[in-house]
Amino acid sequence: MMPHRPHGSGRSHDPLSDLTFVRGRGTEVFDSHGGRYLDFIGGYSACVLGHCHPRLVQAATEQMSRLSFAHAAQSHERMALESAITECVMRDCPDAKVWMTTSGARGVELAWKIASAVRPGGILRFDLAYHGRSLATASISDTPRVNAFYLPSGHVRILPFPIVPPHEEGSLERRCEEILCQAQDMLCQSHREISMLLIEPAIGSRGYYFAPPWFCKRLADLAHAFGVLVVSDEVQMGLGRLGEWSVAMADGWQPDLVVLGKSLGGGILSMGAVMGQAEWMDALPEGIESETYAAMPLACRIGCEVIRILEHEDLVGRAGIQGTKFRSRLRKLLPESLSIVGRGWATAIGFESYGNNGSKMAREWVFDLSKAGLLVHLTGPARDRLALIPPLNVSCDDVQEALEILEHKSLSC
């Protein structure tokens, strides 16, 4: 019981909400009772390098003793991070520019401002999308769960994300074609009223669903044909989570803007970034957008160090290879009734085949796995999926331990 904590700030849906953590190192975290856990939630990708990575701690300590804040965020650290992001994420866009924000949600809001400055109008987005819980981003997210204010929805148009529920017939390819036809009809009728197409190429917070790359490319091409800007929200799935610096760039479709967050701060500070071609990034006049703590030297130093580690240790490329191996081993250990999907180090175990009982089973699994020392995330629209989000530098020993815990749980069912 937390006497000073508002009811609305709680997480009654989360089986792990009663745990209180006191320290962490790498993939390990420890609670107030001395319990040790492998953290395969990792701040929903925020702890991209695990907890208290020594190089990040050293960088933060050095920067705090030198310059943690700068007027108007003018610092060498900011320039270094802008260069690092464009070189790694936007390497195919030579005139790319970067706008730093304090979070992923603020990044999405900024992208919306930029799109509106170029082309005033509303937003076209996916039904399962989650872009944040600020007042603006709540209105363009999975509204039944996020939007407590029920803002007028005339500025938002919604497309279904391409998934095929277990109880329905039909292929994913056919479902994608149906959605593309729906998008074309919508754009034909209303494209003058739409500012941007907001694509979350891999749904993160709403269940770990992955759209086929060809589908995203055709959808982006369709939007561009009608003059609509395309924005890729990679707040959770960018910076290596799927084995690529940018999901959109790697999959061959060209967004006008890319939004990053979570991983950029290394689990130490909240950060976000919007990047794109100069013609779009320069669309906002001065004074329209400003955040006191955006691009502060301390945050930028940490962001630079995160990118250096990812690059020098080839953790982005490793994620694609090791994540595939991890799911292959999972498939051999878990019952066929459980679905296993993923890309890179983003993995989901689904209980959809159990119908109405799937949510109860998934919740029990999260709780039982935590008792055995493994933290996983309960997710999905019906909360009948488990997301496994380890740090990109997770060790082979930790992966083996996690697999053994999962196997033991499956055998006990």
Protein Blocks (a to p, Z undefined) as FASTA:
>chain_A
ZZkbcfklpcfklmklmpccfbdehjbccdfkopacddfklnnomamnoghifklmmmmm
mmmmmomcdehhiafklmmmmmmmmmmmmmmlmkbccdddfbfklmmmmmmmmmmmmogc
dddddfkbcfbjbfklmmmmcfklmmmnopafklpccdddddddfkbgcdfklmmmmmmm
mmmmmmmmmmmmpfbdcddfbacknnopaddfklmmmmmmmmmmnopacdddfklmgghl
nopablklmnopacfbdcdehjlnnomaccddddddfklmmmpcghkaccfkgoiaklmm
mmmmmmmmmmmnommmmmmmmmmmmmmmmmmmpcfklccddehjbdcddfklnommlmmm
mmmmmmmmmmnopacddedjklpaccddddfkbcfklmmmmmmmmmmmmmmZZ
